[in-house]
Amino acid sequence: MTDLFAPSSEPATPVWFTPSGEALPEAAAAWAKATGFELGAGKTLLVPGDGGALAGVVLGVEKADATSKNPFLVGKLVGALPAGAYRFDGAVGDARLAALGFGLGSYRFTRYRKSEAKLVRIALPEGVDAAEIERTIAAVTLGRDLVNTPANDMGPAEIEEAIRTLAREHGAEVSSIVGDDLLKENFPLVHAVGRASPRAPRIVDLRWGPEDAPKVTLVGKGVAFDTGGLDIKPSSAMLLMKKDMGGAAAMIALAAMIMGAKLKVRLRLIVGAVENSISGDAFRPGDVYPSRKGLTVEIGNTDAEGRLVLADALALGDEEAPEIMVDAATLTGAARVALGPDLPPLYTDDEAFAADLLRCAAAEHDPLWRMPLWNPYDDLLSSKIADVNHISSGAFAGSITAALFLRRFVEKARSWAHFDIFAWAPSAKPGRPEGGEVQASRALMALLSRRYGA
């Protein structure tokens, strides 16, 4: 058990969830009245006991059910409590999500400086699967750490090493194709995007599980840093580009959950790891390149590099006709304009898969919103000299047309879904500290667990 969770045998201070004073113990209600404390969602009140000890803590919620609107509200306690052990007292609603929200809210990125956070622990509520909670927290921590690490320490080779480290933990196999070998092995788009950087581009391919099990393939965009290439970004747009490998981080985190839970699948994780840099060898607007699938692609803008990396990676995954193939990428600003940073769009043509996944997303408090693969917009990707242009000829529906471009490289997979994630929390919220974030992975894990669990 991690340091976040206290054993049930350890004395622990109670935490009371309440929207009003009526539900509090008498002494706590009296203290709230005496101090003029006004209960509200997320507000906390420390109730003193005898001899200066802490008698308990009040956490304000919308309703008596602590997870009525935000099951991660318990994450508010992490920064509000003195060091010590605590336990939930009374109605908690979804005890599992409350514990998970606490654990995810305890995350701190400590690679470059020590955390000043106090050690606040909770006793896991009865019936909560401690192993599952800890696997999830560990996987999300891994993903967040990858996103938060700056590009000088998280290039294509370091992304590969993170995957290899995970593989060693779970007995998985990993292979990679690096640099000019990408051309020999028919990954021309990945090579084109990454060739301008002194840090060699690569395809990293992890496999795990019985070969005769249902095939589940995860594909991640691993752009370690995105200058925009020759269509260079303004400096303000580069500030967060260390997170442009957030899709890879999300899929690495999901792979960790799948292998940790020993789901009955043949897992494959494919990451295109590159740096979109600028040099005399950089790819140019107007260039035309072949793709692994055989389609020729006209480059409309070098700052839309992620979909090129994904195109070759998806084509590779599609070749063995997986039962499920999903990809995640920090792909478009259009997705943020439409849905903001907290709600990633989901694209899929599989109605049953979409319905199941959206139910899991709601249940896991890992929100998703389905967007249409609107076929009439496919014409916006037309090219006069190649099979397809990789960006739209218009200014609208950028996230949709990006998804439509990717769909051209998926043919054999039974179910395919694309997630246009932000991979960043611009401000701290319960369970979600500011910084790198793992999106869509917990929802996908819930769906896969239902289908392929023990």
N, C-alpha and C positions, 0 to 999 in steps of 0.2 A: 504494500500500500504506500502511496506517495505521501509526502509531508503535508499535503493539503487536507488529508482526511484523518481524523482522530479515531482510534479504536473505540468501540462501544463501551469498553470497560473504563475508559478515562473519564473523570469528572468533567462535565461540560456545562457551560452557561446557556440557559434557554434563550431562544429567539422566538418572539411572538409575532405572528402576522395578523394585522388587524387594520380595517379601514376606519374604525372608530373606537372610542375608549371602552365601549360596553364589553368587548371580548377580552379585555386585559384582566390579569389578576388584580385584586383590590389594591395592593401596594403600588403596582405599576401605574394603575389608573390615577391614583392619588398623586403620584409623582408627576405624571403628565399634566394634571390639572394645576399643581402647584408651580410648575415651571412655565406654564402657558404654552406648552407644546401643541402645535396644530398638526394633526396627522395628515399626511398626503403620500401619494405613491412615491416610494423610494426614500422617504425621510426616515431617519433613524433616531432613536432616543435611548441613551444608556441609563438604566435604572440602578441606582446604588443600593447595596445591601448592607448588612451588618459589618462593622469594622473596616469600612472602606472597600469591601469586596464588591464585585459587580453581580447584582441579583438577576439581571436579565437585560435583553435588548428588544426594543419595539421596532419593527419594520413596517412602515405604512404601505398598504397595497390598495388596489382599486376596489376589491371585494374581499370577502372572507377567504375565498379561494385565492391563494397567493399567486397562482399562474393564470388568473382570469384574462389578462391582456398581455403581460410580458412574463413568461415563465423564467426568464433569466434575471428577474428583478433582484434575486438573492445575490447576484454579483455585486450589487451596491454595497454589500456588507464588507467586501474585501478592504476597501480603503477607509471605512468608517469605524472599524472596531479596533480596540487594543489587542495586542498579541494574546493568544489563548485558544482554547478549544470551545466550540459552541455546538448546540444541537437545535434542530427545529422542534418547536413545541406547538401542537395544535394543527389545524388544517393547513396543509402545504400545497394542495392541489396535486400537480404532477411532481412527485418527490424526485424522480429521476432527473427531470429537466432542471429542477431547482438546484440539485447537487451539481449537475453539469454546468449550469450557469455560474455557480460559485467557482468551480474549478477553472473554467475558461476565463472568468474575470480575474483570476489570480495571476494570469500570465504577465511576465515581464521579460523584455529583451535585455539580456545581461552580457552580451558578448564583449562589449567595449567598456562597460563600467558596471560596478556592483549595484545591485538593487538595494534601495533603502526601504523596501516594503517590509512590514512586520509579518511575522508568521502567524497568520490567522487560519485556524483549521475548523472543520466541521465534522461531526460524526455522521456518517452516511445513514439516511433513514432506512428503516427496516424494509426489506424487499428489493432494495436497489442493488443491481449487479455491479459490485465494485470493480471487477475485472473489465467489464465493458466500458464503464465510465473512465477508467484509467487509460484504456487503449485509445479512446476517443480524444481525451485530453492530450495524451502523448503525440498522437498523429497531428492534431491541430497545432500543437506547440512546434512540431517539426516544420509544418508548412509556414507558420508565422515567422519562425526564425529564418527560413530560407528567403522569404520576401523582405524581411527587415534588414538582412545583411546587404551592405552596399556592394556595388558592382565590382569594386577593386578586389573584394574578397569572395565574390560570387559570380564568376565567369562560367563559360560553357564547361570547362573542365571540372570546376567545383560542383556544378549541377550534376554532372556525371558521377562524381565521387559520392555525393549525397545518395544517389540511387544505388550505387554499389554498396555503400555502408548499410542501407536498408536491406538490400538483398542478402548480405552476409548474416544479418540478424535472423532472417527467415528461411535461409536455404534456397534462395531463388537464383536463377541464372541470369547473367547480364552480358550483353555484347554491345559494341559500339562501332560506328563507322565515322571516321574523323578526317577532316580536311579534304584534300583532293580525292581521297578514296570515295567520297560521296559521289563524284562524277562517275567513277568506275562502277559503283553499285547502283547507279540510277536514282540519285536524289538531287537533281539539278537545281530545284528551287531552293532547297535548304542551303546548298553550296553558294548560290548567287547572293542570298541575303547575308551570309556570314563571311564571305571571302575577303571583305575589306578590312576585317579586324585581324590583328596579329594573334588573337586567341581563336584557334581553329574551331569552325562549326562542327556539329556532330549530330548523329542520330543515336540515341541510347535506347536499348531494347531490353526490357526485363521480362522474364517468363517464370511463372510459379504455378504449381498445382498439377494434378493428374492430367495427362494429355487427352484423356477421353471425357473429361468433365466439360460442362458447357463453357464456351469461350466468352470471356468478358474482357474487352480491350479498352484501355484508358489512353487517351492521347492528350498531351499537354504542350502548350506554347511556352518554350523556355528561352525567351529573348532576355538575356542577362542585362542588357542596357540598350535603349533605343534612342539614338541621336535623331532619328528620322531619315538618316542617310543623306543623299544629295538634296532631297526635299527636307532640309534640316529644320528641326523644331526650334521655336524661340526658347530662350533660356528658362522662362517660367514653366514651359511644358516639359522640360527635361528633369525638373526637380524630383519627380517621383518615378522616374523611369527605371530605377532599380527594381520596381515592382512589376516590370513587364514580363517577368517570368512567373507571375502569380498563377497562371493556368497550370504550368508544370507543377508548382508547389501544391496546388489543390489536388491534382491527380496523384502526386507522390503521397500526400496525406491519405487519400482514399485507398491507395495500394497498401499503405501501412495498416489501415483498419481491416481491409479484406484479409490480408495474410495473418494479422494478429488474431482475428476471429476464426481463422481456418475455414472460410467459406468453401463450399464444394464447387469450385470453379477452376477453370484454366485461365489464370490471370495473365494479361499481357499489358505492360506499361511502355508506351512509346513517347519519347520526348525529343523534340527538335530543339537543341540547345545552341544558340548562336548569339553573337553580338552584332547589332546593326550599326556599323561604324562608317567612317568616311576616309577614303584614301583614293589613290589613282585607280585602284581595282574595284571601286564600289559599283554596284549595279545602278542603272540609270532609268529615269522615266523614258518610256518609249521603247525600251529594250523588249525583246521577245525571247522567252525561254521555253524549252520543253518541260514537261512535268513527268513525274514517275508514271502517272496514269496514261500518258501519251498525248494529253491535250497541250496545245501551245498556249502560252499565257503572255499577254501584253502587259507590261508594267505601267500602270496609270499614275502611281505615286509611291516613291520608295519609303514613305512613312506608313504604308499599309503592309508592312513586311510580315506580320504575324500570320496572316492567312496563307501566305506562300509557304511558310514553314509547315503549317498544319496540313496544307494540301498534299505534300509528299508523304507526311507522316500518316495521314488518314488513308491514303492510297495503299501504303504498306499494311496497315492494320486490316483494311478491307479485303486484302487478297486471300485471307484464310476464312472469310465469311463468318465472323463472330456472331454469336447470338445477340450480344449487346455491345455496341461501341459508342463511347461518349468522348467528347473533347471539351476542354475548358481553356479559355484564353482571355486575357485582357485585350480585347480586340478593337472596340470602337468607342469613341467619345459619344456617338449617337445613342448608345445604350444608356449612358449616364444621363444624357439630356432627357431621354424618355422616362427612365425609371429611377434615376438617382443612384447613389453608391451602394445602398443597402439591399436592393432588389434586382438580382441578375435576371436577364431574360433567358428563357429556355426555348429552344427551337427543336421540333421533331415532327415528323409526319405520322408517327405511331400514336394513334389516339389512346389506346389502352395503356401504353407505356407512360404517356403524358399524364393521364388521369391518376395512375398509381403513384407516379413520382410527385405530383402536386399534393396528393394526400400525405405522403411521407414528409414533404417539405413543411407543410403546415404543422404536422405532429412533432417534428424535430425542431421547430423554431429556426429553420434554415431556409428562409423564404426564397421563392422563385416565382416568376410570372411568365406564362406562356405567351410567346409572340408568334405571328404567322409566317410561315414560309410562303409568301404571297407570290404565286407563280407569274402573274403579269409583270412583276418587277424584274424578272429574269432578263428581260430584253435590255435593261439598263446596263448589263455587263457585256454587251456586244462589242466586238472589235472588228475593224475593217481589214486587219492584216493577220489576226490570229484567231484561234478557236474561241478565246474569251479574254476580256480585259479583267484584271483582278479587282478593280474598283468601279463604282457606279459612275455613269456619265452625268448624273444629276446630283443635286445637293441634298436630296431627301432620302429617308429610309436607309441610312447607312448601316445600321445593325442588321436589318433584314437582308440587304443585298450582300453583305459579308457572309451571312449564313447560307444564302443561295449559292454563292461562289463555292463554299466548302462542300455543299451537298453534291456538286458535280463530281467530287472525288470519292463518293461513297455509293456503292452499287450492290454489293453482296451482303453486307451486314443486315441481319434481320431487323434490328432496331438501332437507330442512330439518333443521338441527341447532341446538341451544341449549346454551350453555356458561355455567354459573353459577360464575364465577371469583372469586377473592379479590383478585387483582392486588396482592398485598403479600407480602413475605418478612419474617416477624416477627423472624427471626434469620438471620445470615449463614451460608450454606452454600457449598460449592465451586461456582463459576459463578453464584451467586445472592447478591449482596450484600444486606444488610438494606435494606428500603425497597420502592419501587414495583417491580412485576414484571409481565412480559408472559407470559401463560399461554395455551396452546392454539394460538397463532399459528404456531409452528414446525411443529407436527404438521400443521396444516391446509396450510401451505405445502408440506410434503413430499407430501401427498396430491395437491394441485393440480399440483405439478410432474410427478408421475408421469402424471397424466391429460392435462395441457395443456402440457407442456414442449416445448422445441424438438426 
